[in-house]
Amino acid sequence: MKLKGIILTMLSAIAFGFGFTLGPMTYGSGGSNPATLTFLRNFLSIPFLIGLIFINKINLKVTKKQLINLIILALFGNTTTTLMLNTSFAYIDVGVGTSIQFTYPVFVTLGCVLLFHEKFTKQKFLSLFICMSGIALFFIEAFKSSSFNSNSILGLSLALATGIFYSFYMIFLDKSGLKSEHPLKVTLYVAIVSSISTFLYGLFTNQLLVFSLTTKSWIISFIFAILCNVVALSLIQVGIKHVGSSAAAVISTFEPITSVIFGVILLDEKITSIKIIACILIIIGVLVLSYSKEEKDPYILSEKEL
């Protein structure tokens, strides 16, 4: 059963990494953009989430307070985070963006230390230092690049902000009490609110381009939505049950690695020695945090509901 959990968790990480690589393929000639992709990721996954909830006979009833918390979670966690991450992919490599975004466990820890006075251990400090060193290398690489411009810095900054905002998602999910609800139930409500908010955002900013998408972009958007919001989420939940959250956190580091690999294969992204070192540093930083004996919150490193 443990082997099954390892395999399923690894497949979840690969599904996330592959899905994020597919997203930017809808931009440009595909007729899509970050706002449209974000909307479709949430909207297209709703019927499948409803199906899974129906099969598992999950009660969808929520209190007024829970509904308010779900709206906050969706707007400032999921919608903002996903939109910024998808936007960053328009300026920087997918592998770089996902690697920087994967620093969210460190920001969760830092947020809990600053806001909830949790103990700042040596392991947490070391993890933060290593991850920040990796991010610094990405910025150095951008400055050294012959194609360096303000868009490069914007893309890197958005990816970093994504990690920070996703840390809010994780902390709020924990402190609001929503983590006690079934993950599929929370994901469905978040997907619905995110679909509505992204639709309105795209409508008022003239960035909603669902009618200009090519057939190829529609297919990719559909696969992207199912891979990230349904397949990967379901696999990680089952994986955690068999191997535990700590092990799942370690195995999930395959996500940025997968993004880098598929970025090279599908998007012709270039790999440099600095990028490799930066990715390794971020992964090591996350591993240091996940192995910390004092880290007991399974949502900090194992939840993948972005």
C-alpha positions as CSV (number, residue, x, y, z in Angstrom):
1,M,0.0,0.0,0.0
2,K,2.9,2.3,0.7
3,L,4.3,1.8,-2.8
4,K,0.9,2.6,-4.2
5,G,0.9,5.9,-2.2
6,I,4.3,6.8,-3.5
7,I,3.3,6.1,-7.1
8,L,0.1,8.1,-6.9
9,T,1.7,11.0,-5.2
10,M,4.5,11.1,-7.8
11,L,1.8,10.9,-10.6
12,S,0.0,13.9,-8.9
13,A,3.2,16.0,-9.0
14,I,3.8,15.0,-12.6
15,A,0.2,15.9,-13.5
16,F,0.6,19.3,-12.0
17,G,3.9,19.9,-13.6
18,F,2.7,18.8,-17.0
19,G,-0.5,20.7,-16.7
20,F,1.3,24.0,-16.0
21,T,3.5,23.4,-19.0
22,L,0.5,23.0,-21.3
23,G,-1.1,26.3,-20.2
24,P,1.2,28.8,-22.0
25,M,0.7,26.8,-25.2
26,T,-2.7,28.4,-25.5
27,Y,-1.3,31.9,-25.5
28,G,-0.5,34.0,-28.6
29,S,-1.7,32.3,-31.8
30,G,-3.9,30.0,-29.6
31,G,-6.1,33.0,-28.8
32,S,-6.0,32.7,-25.1
33,N,-4.3,34.7,-22.3
34,P,-3.7,34.3,-18.5
35,A,-7.2,35.6,-17.5
36,T,-9.0,33.2,-20.0
37,L,-6.8,30.3,-18.9
38,T,-7.5,30.9,-15.3
39,F,-11.2,31.1,-15.9
40,L,-11.3,27.9,-17.9
41,R,-9.2,26.0,-15.5
42,N,-11.8,26.5,-12.8
43,F,-15.0,26.5,-14.9
44,L,-14.2,23.4,-16.9
45,S,-13.4,21.4,-13.8
46,I,-16.7,22.1,-12.0
47,P,-18.8,19.3,-13.7
48,F,-16.1,16.7,-12.9
49,L,-15.8,17.9,-9.3
50,I,-19.6,17.7,-8.9
51,G,-19.4,14.1,-10.3
52,L,-16.7,13.1,-7.8
53,I,-18.7,14.6,-5.0
54,F,-21.9,12.8,-6.1
55,I,-20.0,9.5,-6.3
56,N,-18.5,10.0,-2.8
57,K,-21.8,11.2,-1.4
58,I,-20.3,14.4,0.1
59,N,-22.6,16.8,1.9
60,L,-22.3,20.3,0.3
61,K,-24.1,22.2,3.0
62,V,-22.1,25.1,4.5
63,T,-22.9,27.7,7.2
64,K,-22.9,31.4,6.4
65,K,-19.5,31.9,8.1
66,Q,-18.1,29.0,6.1
67,L,-19.4,30.5,2.9
68,I,-17.8,33.9,3.6
69,N,-14.5,32.1,4.4
70,L,-14.7,30.1,1.2
71,I,-15.3,33.3,-0.8
72,I,-12.2,35.0,0.8
73,L,-10.2,31.8,0.2
74,A,-11.2,31.7,-3.4
75,L,-10.7,35.4,-4.2
76,F,-7.4,36.1,-2.3
77,G,-6.0,32.6,-2.5
78,N,-7.0,30.7,-5.6
79,T,-8.0,33.4,-8.1
80,T,-5.2,35.9,-7.4
81,T,-2.6,33.1,-7.1
82,T,-3.6,31.3,-10.3
83,L,-4.0,34.5,-12.3
84,M,-0.5,35.8,-11.3
85,L,1.1,32.4,-11.9
86,N,-0.4,32.1,-15.4
87,T,0.6,35.7,-16.1
88,S,4.2,35.0,-15.1
89,F,4.3,32.3,-17.7
90,A,3.9,34.9,-20.4
91,Y,7.2,36.5,-19.3
92,I,9.4,33.7,-17.9
93,D,10.0,30.0,-18.4
94,V,7.4,27.7,-16.9
95,G,10.1,25.7,-15.0
96,V,11.4,28.9,-13.4
97,G,7.9,30.1,-12.5
98,T,6.8,26.8,-10.8
99,S,10.1,26.5,-9.0
100,I,9.7,29.9,-7.5
101,Q,6.1,29.3,-6.7
102,F,7.1,26.1,-4.9
103,T,8.7,28.2,-2.1
104,Y,5.2,28.6,-0.6
105,P,5.9,26.2,2.3
106,V,8.6,28.6,3.4
107,F,6.3,31.6,3.3
108,V,3.6,29.6,5.2
109,T,6.2,29.0,7.9
110,L,7.3,32.6,7.9
111,G,3.7,33.8,8.1
112,C,2.9,31.5,11.0
113,V,6.0,32.8,12.8
114,L,5.2,36.5,12.3
115,L,1.4,36.4,12.7
116,F,0.9,33.5,15.1
117,H,4.2,33.6,17.0
118,E,5.2,30.0,16.2
119,K,8.8,29.1,17.1
120,F,11.4,30.0,14.4
121,T,13.7,27.0,14.5
122,K,17.1,26.6,13.0
123,Q,15.6,24.3,10.3
124,K,13.1,26.9,9.3
125,F,15.8,29.6,9.1
126,L,18.0,27.4,7.0
127,S,15.1,26.5,4.7
128,L,14.2,30.1,4.2
129,F,17.9,31.0,3.5
130,I,18.4,28.2,1.0
131,C,15.1,29.0,-0.9
132,M,15.8,32.7,-1.0
133,S,19.3,31.9,-2.4
134,G,17.7,29.9,-5.2
135,I,15.3,32.8,-6.0
136,A,18.2,35.2,-6.0
137,L,19.9,33.1,-8.6
138,F,16.9,33.3,-10.9
139,F,16.9,37.1,-10.7
140,I,20.7,37.1,-11.4
141,E,20.1,34.9,-14.4
142,A,17.5,37.3,-15.6
143,F,19.8,40.3,-15.3
144,K,22.6,38.4,-17.2
145,S,20.3,37.3,-20.0
146,S,20.7,39.0,-23.4
147,S,16.9,39.2,-23.6
148,F,16.6,40.9,-20.2
149,N,13.9,43.5,-19.9
150,S,11.3,44.8,-17.5
151,N,9.0,42.0,-18.4
152,S,11.6,39.5,-17.1
153,I,11.6,41.1,-13.7
154,L,7.8,41.4,-13.8
155,G,7.5,37.6,-14.5
156,L,9.9,36.7,-11.7
157,S,8.1,39.1,-9.3
158,L,4.7,37.6,-10.1
159,A,6.0,34.1,-9.6
160,L,7.4,35.1,-6.2
161,A,4.1,36.9,-5.3
162,T,2.3,33.7,-6.2
163,G,4.3,31.8,-3.6
164,I,3.4,34.5,-1.0
165,F,-0.3,34.6,-1.9
166,Y,-0.6,30.8,-2.0
167,S,0.9,30.8,1.5
168,F,-2.1,33.0,2.5
169,Y,-4.3,30.3,1.0
170,M,-2.7,27.6,3.1
171,I,-2.7,29.6,6.4
172,F,-6.3,30.8,5.9
173,L,-7.4,27.3,5.1
174,D,-5.9,26.1,8.3
175,K,-6.9,29.0,10.7
176,S,-10.4,29.4,9.3
177,G,-11.3,25.8,10.1
178,L,-12.0,24.9,6.5
179,K,-9.3,22.2,6.5
180,S,-11.8,20.0,8.4
181,E,-14.1,20.0,5.4
182,H,-13.7,17.5,2.6
183,P,-11.0,18.7,0.1
184,L,-13.3,18.1,-2.9
185,K,-16.1,20.1,-1.2
186,V,-13.7,23.1,-0.6
187,T,-12.3,22.8,-4.1
188,L,-15.7,22.9,-5.7
189,Y,-16.8,26.0,-3.9
190,V,-13.4,27.7,-4.6
191,A,-13.7,26.7,-8.3
192,I,-17.2,28.2,-8.5
193,V,-16.3,31.5,-6.9
194,S,-13.0,31.7,-8.9
195,S,-14.9,31.1,-12.1
196,I,-17.3,33.9,-11.4
197,S,-14.7,36.4,-10.2
198,T,-12.3,35.6,-13.1
199,F,-15.2,35.9,-15.6
200,L,-16.1,39.3,-14.2
201,Y,-12.4,40.4,-14.2
202,G,-11.9,39.3,-17.8
203,L,-15.2,40.9,-18.9
204,F,-14.4,44.3,-17.4
205,T,-10.8,44.3,-18.6
206,N,-11.6,42.9,-22.0
207,Q,-9.3,39.9,-21.4
208,L,-11.9,37.2,-21.6
209,L,-11.2,35.6,-25.0
210,V,-13.2,32.4,-24.8
211,F,-14.7,33.0,-28.3
212,S,-11.3,33.5,-30.0
213,L,-9.7,30.3,-28.8
214,T,-8.6,27.8,-31.5
215,T,-9.7,24.2,-31.3
216,K,-6.2,23.2,-30.1
217,S,-6.4,25.8,-27.3
218,W,-9.8,24.5,-26.2
219,I,-8.5,21.0,-26.0
220,I,-5.4,22.1,-24.1
221,S,-7.4,24.2,-21.7
222,F,-9.7,21.3,-21.0
223,I,-6.8,18.9,-20.3
224,F,-5.1,21.6,-18.2
225,A,-8.3,22.0,-16.0
226,I,-8.8,18.3,-15.6
227,L,-5.2,17.6,-14.8
228,C,-4.8,20.3,-12.2
229,N,-8.2,20.5,-10.5
230,V,-9.4,16.9,-10.7
231,V,-6.7,14.3,-11.5
232,A,-3.8,15.7,-9.6
233,L,-5.9,16.7,-6.6
234,S,-7.5,13.3,-6.4
235,L,-4.2,11.5,-6.6
236,I,-2.5,13.6,-3.9
237,Q,-5.4,12.9,-1.5
238,V,-5.2,9.1,-2.0
239,G,-1.4,9.3,-1.9
240,I,-1.4,11.1,1.5
241,K,-3.7,8.5,3.0
242,H,-1.1,5.8,2.2
243,V,2.3,7.5,2.8
244,G,1.4,10.4,5.1
245,S,1.8,14.2,4.5
246,S,5.5,14.4,5.2
247,A,6.4,11.8,2.6
248,A,3.9,13.3,0.2
249,A,5.6,16.7,0.6
250,V,9.0,15.3,-0.3
251,I,7.6,13.4,-3.3
252,S,5.8,16.5,-4.5
253,T,9.1,18.1,-5.3
254,F,8.8,16.3,-8.6
255,E,6.4,19.1,-9.7
256,P,9.0,21.8,-10.5
257,I,11.4,19.2,-11.9
258,T,8.6,18.0,-14.2
259,S,7.8,21.5,-15.3
260,V,11.4,22.1,-16.2
261,I,11.7,18.9,-18.2
262,F,8.4,19.4,-20.1
263,G,9.2,23.1,-20.6
264,V,12.3,22.0,-22.5
265,I,10.5,19.3,-24.5
266,L,7.3,21.2,-25.3
267,L,8.2,24.9,-25.1
268,D,11.9,24.8,-26.2
269,E,12.9,26.5,-22.9
270,K,16.6,26.6,-22.3
271,I,18.4,25.1,-19.3
272,T,21.4,26.9,-17.9
273,S,23.7,25.9,-15.0
274,I,22.4,28.8,-12.9
275,K,18.7,27.6,-13.4
276,I,19.7,24.1,-12.5
277,I,21.4,25.2,-9.3
278,A,18.5,27.5,-8.4
279,C,16.0,24.7,-8.8
280,I,18.1,22.4,-6.7
281,L,18.4,25.0,-3.9
282,I,14.7,25.6,-3.8
283,I,14.0,21.9,-3.7
284,I,16.6,21.4,-0.9
285,G,15.0,24.2,1.0
286,V,11.6,22.6,0.8
287,L,13.0,19.3,1.8
288,V,14.8,20.8,4.9
289,L,11.4,22.3,6.0
290,S,9.5,19.1,5.3
291,Y,11.9,17.1,7.4
292,S,11.7,19.5,10.3
293,K,10.6,17.5,13.4
294,E,8.4,20.4,14.6
295,E,6.3,20.7,11.4
296,K,3.1,18.9,12.0
297,D,0.5,20.7,9.9
298,P,-0.3,18.5,6.9
299,Y,-1.7,21.3,4.9
300,I,1.5,23.3,4.8
301,L,3.2,21.0,2.4
302,S,0.7,18.5,1.1
303,E,-2.4,20.3,-0.1
304,K,-2.3,21.0,-3.8
305,E,-5.6,22.8,-4.4
306,L,-4.2,25.9,-6.3
